[in-house]
Amino acid sequence: MKYSELRPEESGRIVIFGGTMAEKDAFEDAFLINNPSFATEILPELANYKKPKLGRYKTVCDVLVKGLKKSLRKTVLNELIRESKGVNVDGIIYRAPYAMSGGQKLRWSILYNAIMGKKEFLLRDDEVLMDPETAATVESWLMRYTHNSAIIVRITEATGDALGTMLAGGDKGLELVNGDLVTYVKPAPKVTEVPKAEDTKSEEQTKIAKILQMKDKYNGLFSKK
């Protein structure tokens, strides 16, 4: 399957792994051309916010609800504050966007979009804006908040046992291989051969056996006389 041919249609998570950073970038670009609703980026109002020269700065929540109808602002504001803990931004509710890292702005953007009804997300855990632990936290919150109806495509750096753990719950895994997406097949468990126990006699048993052999030999000699 080509990168651009992937069409997620069900809730849950699709894990994209393998390949170089350039291949991951190429997949993301090709995938979003035909699946633009999955774009998960820092909202422009957070990315472009400047520290005011005069007057009071606006908190991240103020900035996010500013463009909403007045009848919605309080409801969305309360929801942002209530759900902020789910994506680990509850400690910076009253901070201005200019004083936040890119990763923090991204989590606020995901939080806001989910509250406003978005259910399709493309996450990357390659340490640029989101590490694996943070991505797992965000995924868990999204599935819980959307009542397991979110569709998450996650581009991951996980390999080996970490990848196996991610896919243990039945999520679909696709590997980047020379421009194609190859379905992940769980490796068969390794069978460890147990060496057969050899029949060994104790030193004492060996001595006894030799004595009995000698006895039989001499008995045979004397019986012929």
C-alpha positions as a printed Julia matrix, in Angstrom:
225×3 Matrix{Float64}:
   0.0     0.0    0.0
   1.33    3.46  -0.93
   1.46    6.15   1.74
  -1.32    8.14   0.11
  -3.62    5.12  -0.06
  -4.14    4.78   3.68
  -7.74    5.63   4.58
  -8.49    5.12   8.3
 -12.18    4.39   8.66
 -12.61    2.95  12.14
 -12.0     4.23  15.64
  -8.82    3.24  17.4
  -5.14    3.61  16.66
  -2.99    2.88  13.63
   0.72    2.69  14.46
   3.18    3.72  11.74
   6.76    2.62  12.44
  10.11    1.9   10.82
  11.9     3.93   8.19
  14.13    6.97   8.52
  13.03   10.41   9.67
  12.81   11.45   6.01
  10.51    8.5    5.28
   8.3     9.42   8.23
   8.1    12.99   6.92
   7.25   11.69   3.45
   4.49    9.48   4.86
   2.99   12.35   6.85
   2.96   14.67   3.82
   1.43   12.04   1.5
  -1.13   10.89   4.07
  -2.38   14.4    4.86
  -2.92   15.26   1.19
  -5.81   12.79   1.06
  -6.7    12.9    4.77
  -6.49   16.62   5.68
  -8.88   16.21   8.62
  -6.1    14.36  10.48
  -3.77   17.38  10.54
  -2.76   17.97  14.17
  -0.82   21.19  14.56
  -0.38   24.14  16.9
  -3.33   26.48  16.4
  -2.36   29.75  14.67
  -3.65   31.88  17.55
  -1.22   30.11  19.88
   1.68   29.93  17.44
   1.46   33.61  16.51
   0.67   35.11  19.9
   3.05   37.93  20.86
   3.82   39.33  24.26
   1.9    42.63  24.58
   3.99   45.78  24.96
   1.27   47.39  27.01
  -1.63   46.04  29.01
  -2.36   42.65  30.46
  -1.37   39.48  28.62
  -4.03   36.89  27.8
  -3.86   33.37  29.23
  -3.9    30.4   26.88
  -7.57   29.74  27.68
  -8.49   33.41  27.01
  -6.78   33.19  23.63
  -8.5    29.93  22.68
 -12.05   31.08  23.44
 -11.66   34.64  22.16
 -12.99   33.86  18.68
 -16.07   31.96  19.9
 -19.58   33.3   20.24
 -20.13   34.84  23.65
 -22.74   32.22  24.46
 -20.1    29.47  24.06
 -17.08   31.06  25.71
 -17.81   30.19  29.31
 -18.81   26.61  28.52
 -15.67   25.93  26.47
 -13.47   27.74  28.99
 -14.76   25.55  31.82
 -14.25   22.44  29.71
 -10.66   23.44  28.88
  -9.87   23.91  32.55
 -11.62   20.7   33.63
  -9.96   18.5   30.97
  -6.5    20.12  31.04
  -5.2    17.49  33.47
  -5.87   14.75  30.92
  -3.1    16.04  28.64
  -0.83   17.3   31.45
  -1.29   21.04  30.95
  -3.27   21.73  34.12
  -0.24   23.41  35.69
  -0.09   26.12  33.01
  -3.73   27.15  32.72
  -2.94   30.77  33.56
   0.19   31.04  31.45
   0.34   33.07  28.24
   1.11   31.22  24.97
   4.36   33.14  24.45
   5.71   31.54  27.64
   4.99   27.96  26.51
   7.02   25.37  24.65
   5.92   24.05  21.28
   4.87   20.76  22.86
   2.68   22.5   25.42
   1.02   24.6   22.71
   0.38   21.45  20.7
  -1.34   19.74  23.63
  -3.54   22.78  24.22
  -4.42   22.73  20.51
  -5.34   19.02  20.66
  -7.39   19.62  23.8
  -9.29   22.52  22.25
  -9.92   20.7   18.96
 -11.25   17.6   20.74
 -13.59   19.74  22.85
 -14.85   21.37  19.67
 -15.61   17.97  18.12
 -12.48   16.88  16.25
 -11.99   13.08  16.31
  -9.18   12.47  13.83
  -5.58   13.06  14.89
  -2.07   12.43  13.57
   0.49   12.2   16.4
   4.27   11.87  16.28
   6.39   10.72  19.19
   9.81   11.45  17.67
  10.8    13.91  20.43
  10.27   17.02  18.25
   7.06   18.21  19.93
   5.94   15.03  21.66
   7.82   12.17  23.31
   6.45    8.6   23.52
   5.19    8.98  27.09
   3.33   12.21  26.28
   1.87   10.7   23.11
   0.56    7.74  25.13
  -1.03   10.13  27.64
  -2.69   12.17  24.9
  -3.94    9.03  23.14
  -5.43    7.67  26.33
  -7.22   10.93  27.06
  -8.53   11.28  23.5
 -10.02    7.79  23.49
 -11.62    8.36  26.87
 -12.93   11.84  26.05
 -14.35   10.83  22.67
 -15.84    7.63  24.12
 -13.44    5.5   22.05
 -14.59    7.04  18.79
 -11.36    8.91  17.98
  -9.14    7.72  15.12
  -5.45    8.19  15.89
  -2.63    7.64  13.42
   0.61    7.62  15.38
   4.03    7.85  13.8
   6.36    6.25  16.3
  10.02    5.56  16.94
   9.15    2.41  18.91
  10.85   -0.86  17.99
  11.18   -4.37  19.4
   9.4    -5.05  22.68
   8.1    -1.47  22.92
   6.39   -1.85  19.54
   5.0    -5.25  20.51
   3.54   -3.74  23.69
   1.89   -0.93  21.72
   0.24   -3.42  19.37
  -0.7    -5.93  22.06
  -4.21   -4.48  22.31
  -5.02   -5.27  18.69
  -4.15   -1.9   17.14
  -3.14   -2.01  13.49
   0.58   -1.66  12.76
   2.04   -0.58   9.42
   5.77   -0.48   8.65
   7.4     2.04   6.28
   9.33   -0.04   3.72
  10.72    1.61   0.56
   7.75    3.89   0.04
   5.13    1.29   0.94
   3.1     0.48   4.04
   3.53   -3.16   5.04
   1.18   -4.71   7.59
   2.86   -5.68  10.84
   2.86   -9.39  11.56
   3.48  -10.38  15.16
   6.6   -12.56  15.29
   6.11  -16.13  16.41
   7.28  -16.76  19.97
  10.73  -18.24  20.21
  10.78  -21.88  21.24
  13.62  -22.68  23.57
  14.73  -26.27  23.3
  15.33  -27.89  26.66
  18.33  -30.21  26.45
  17.5   -33.8   27.29
  18.79  -34.91  30.62
  21.53  -37.46  30.11
  21.52  -40.68  32.09
  24.42  -40.21  34.39
  25.48  -42.52  37.14
  27.04  -41.35  40.29
  30.66  -42.22  40.98
  29.55  -44.62  43.67
  27.18  -46.43  41.28
  29.97  -46.76  38.73
  32.27  -48.36  41.31
  29.57  -50.84  42.35
  28.91  -51.77  38.72
  32.61  -52.48  38.13
  32.83  -54.67  41.27
  29.82  -56.72  40.14
  31.34  -57.16  36.68
  34.61  -58.41  38.19
  32.72  -60.74  40.5
  30.8   -62.27  37.57
  34.06  -62.7   35.68
  35.83  -64.55  38.48
  32.75  -66.63  39.26
  32.75  -67.78  35.64
  36.44  -68.74  35.78
  36.09  -70.78  38.94
  32.91  -72.49  37.75
  34.85  -74.0   34.78
  37.28  -75.87  37.01
